[in-house]
């Protein structure tokens, strides 16, 4: 294995991992507050991509505006999902909320099939060609079949670099909201003790709704960059990334935002490395995430950064 | 109020009579109805097995498993590979030759009952292997790992071309499943799972559902009980998968055929019927099969006041998922809650109606038929 390839795979894994991290943060924040696996999160991710697609193609917005609008659209969708489906079930047993979340995921997928049709669409002509170009570092030119080609070079697609930068910025904004604003303080407080926060006169439902909106916005950012990596979009595209991002959140320790980011990066790098070093296993790459999850949970049931749950009798 | 109770012998006779009566109805249906309706009736039986077995895991034991489709896929593939004739296998497997042991005469054209049992046993074994590491996890983690496992099984079905023919799937599976097979297996499922729930074993399972820690401190081996319930559920899921494969006659590893959709559908059935009730699960399965056929009209072209609306495919599932959420929010107990339809309950209702007609009272409680289960 050449050094260039290792660096290239590492970079590739980082950029895939940062997408997992963006989605995983939404899972972990909602879980931290409501103890609910928001199964619909992966479908908010998908909806975000479709919003971007239709804002750019039907509404003829410039691509950057379409992307920003799609992120806001997804945030609104996340807020509405909480209001419609989860808010009436705050006092219900946790299993009811979980089943409703599955139903919500099902509803969004079928809504997408009805609205956007089940036929895959191409995201290629939505974003400028700049993202597909490669940064080429090092290497030397060689003549092959009468043409000069660069070999042994480090090739990194622009979209990977942009993904990393945007993820870093988004996570910084998230950190700022969580630790430097009043609403962030309320979110952290709710994660500790929801009833005590209600007694302090804080509008819990608004804060929870804001959490959903924030998580959904991050998922939509992840989704748009995902669609640039894999430009085929269809209503079930959110299922696998959503599931794997949840796995990432669990690996990092669910409820912990830092853990979700670390888990996402780790999962992305391991997955790309696996496929890079053992190309014959490429078909099983989706299964690999669950394998890691099960091995980890056997030895460290609360993930890397999670606090173990203590049951009091 | 011991007049409200029936003796065990009466109940046994009534149950036998009821089964014979159902058998007669199925016989009459087979003689008189067309093949389309008969197919739906068989499907109700398959869905019933699916729902009752998932209900044992999710509703009775309180393990929130989302891996049902995985076990069904195992049952479907194993049994189909066993019943398919060798010539049909050679025709179907284009990408790669079918691998040992399915390329021998011994493992082809097997009797349906044997193939279904084999599918069930291997699915049960898979449930054992999957349950062993995951049942130590808490509820939510378990849901996601079992979902992951069913997805892993599907991914293996896509990639293990020598056994499953990859994404092309298996074609030309003999159409063995008819009304008798599916309802016969449903009867066996209900009898076995029903008597399991009624035994001390079942009471232990319910205790685990209500409070794991309390059950453990009463000396119940929580892990062993959960694993048993998981394995029994897995066995019947495999049986349902086998019946489903021989009903479809073509299976492939798409999410909509033998993937996550199937788990969702089974979950909808048991939630509609009431988590933790066998009769509820069967009713839920019947309702699901009926409505998913009946709702086909929303996908066809509609003319309202001269306006023509073109049918949109996928509308049916949208309506279904919308209904599902509404049921969850406004009616989270489902049709039956945790109650069962029992002979005692029916008898009580009859007694009440008699009493009411005697005293001339008009108020009739409709909840009379729902008898609280004997914990």
Contacts between the chains, C-beta under 8 A, distances in Angstrom:
chain1	res1	chain2	res2	distance
A	31	B	140	7.8
A	35	B	140	7.7
A	37	B	140	5.4
A	37	B	143	6.8
A	37	B	144	6.6
A	85	B	325	5.7
A	85	B	329	7.1
A	88	B	329	4.9
A	89	B	328	7.4
A	89	B	329	6.5
A	89	B	332	7.7
A	92	B	332	6.0
A	94	B	139	7.6
A	95	B	64	6.4
A	95	B	139	7.7
A	95	B	275	7.7
A	96	B	328	6.1
A	96	B	332	4.8
A	98	B	64	6.8
A	98	B	140	7.2
A	98	B	143	6.8
A	99	B	267	6.7
A	99	B	271	5.8
A	99	B	328	5.8
A	100	B	325	5.9
A	100	B	328	4.5
A	100	B	329	6.9
A	102	B	66	7.8
A	102	B	264	6.6
A	102	B	267	6.6
A	103	B	268	7.9
A	103	B	321	5.7
A	103	B	324	4.3
A	103	B	325	4.5
A	103	B	328	6.0
A	104	B	325	6.4
A	106	B	264	5.6
A	106	B	317	7.6
A	106	B	321	4.1
A	106	B	324	7.0
A	107	B	318	7.0
A	107	B	321	3.9
A	107	B	322	6.0
A	107	B	324	7.7
A	107	B	325	6.2
A	110	B	314	5.8
A	110	B	317	4.4
A	110	B	318	4.1
A	110	B	320	7.7
A	110	B	321	5.3
A	111	B	318	5.9
A	113	B	313	7.7
A	113	B	314	3.7
A	113	B	317	7.4
A	113	B	318	7.4
A	114	B	312	5.4
A	114	B	314	4.9
A	114	B	315	5.7
A	114	B	318	5.2
A	118	B	313	7.6
A	118	B	314	6.4
A	236	B	255	6.6
A	239	B	255	7.4
A	239	B	260	7.2
A	240	B	151	7.9
A	243	B	144	7.4
A	243	B	147	6.9
A	243	B	148	6.8
A	243	B	151	7.0
A	246	B	144	5.8
A	247	B	144	7.2
A	247	B	148	7.0
A	250	B	141	6.4
A	250	B	144	6.9
A	283	B	155	7.1
A	283	B	158	6.7
A	283	B	159	4.0
A	284	B	155	6.2
A	284	B	156	7.8
A	284	B	159	6.2
A	286	B	151	6.8
A	286	B	152	7.9
A	286	B	155	5.5
A	287	B	151	7.4
A	287	B	152	4.3
A	287	B	155	4.8
A	287	B	156	7.3
A	289	B	148	7.5
A	290	B	145	6.9
A	290	B	148	3.5
A	290	B	149	6.8
A	290	B	151	7.0
A	290	B	152	5.7
A	291	B	152	7.7
A	293	B	144	7.9
A	293	B	145	6.5
A	293	B	148	6.6
A	294	B	133	5.7
A	294	B	134	6.9
A	294	B	145	6.1
A	294	B	148	7.8
A	297	B	133	7.9
A	297	B	137	5.9
A	297	B	141	6.3
A	297	B	145	7.2
A	298	B	133	5.7
A	298	B	136	7.6
A	301	B	136	7.6
A	301	B	137	6.6
A	301	B	138	7.7
A	301	B	141	7.7
A	309	B	138	7.0
A	311	B	213	6.2
A	313	B	213	5.3
A	313	B	214	7.8
A	313	B	217	7.9
